[in-house]
Amino acid sequence: MTVPLADRLSLSPEEASALTGIGQTSIRAAVASGALTARKLGTRTIILREDLYAWLKTLPLTGKKTVMAEHV
C-alpha cells in the first residue's frame, strides 16, 4: 500500500523537496549542516514531517510586514 506524499509521517530528501518546492541540494545542505534534522534507516535518509516544518519556520521572513514587525 502506498501512502500519498501529503499523508506521510517521514520523507526522503527528494520527497521533502517535492513537497516544499525547495531544491534537493538545499534540503541536503540543510541536513548536512544540522539545520534540518534527519535520521538514518539503513542507507536511507529520513526527514520527519515535523522536523521539516520546524526547519521551514526558522527560515528568514521577507517582505514589508517583516520590516514593520522589526520596528514595533
Buried (B, 14 or more C-beta within 10 A) or exposed (E): EEEEEEEBEBBBBEBBBBBBEBEBEBBBEBBEEEEBBBEEEEEEBBBBBEBBEEBEEEEEEEEEEEEEEEEE
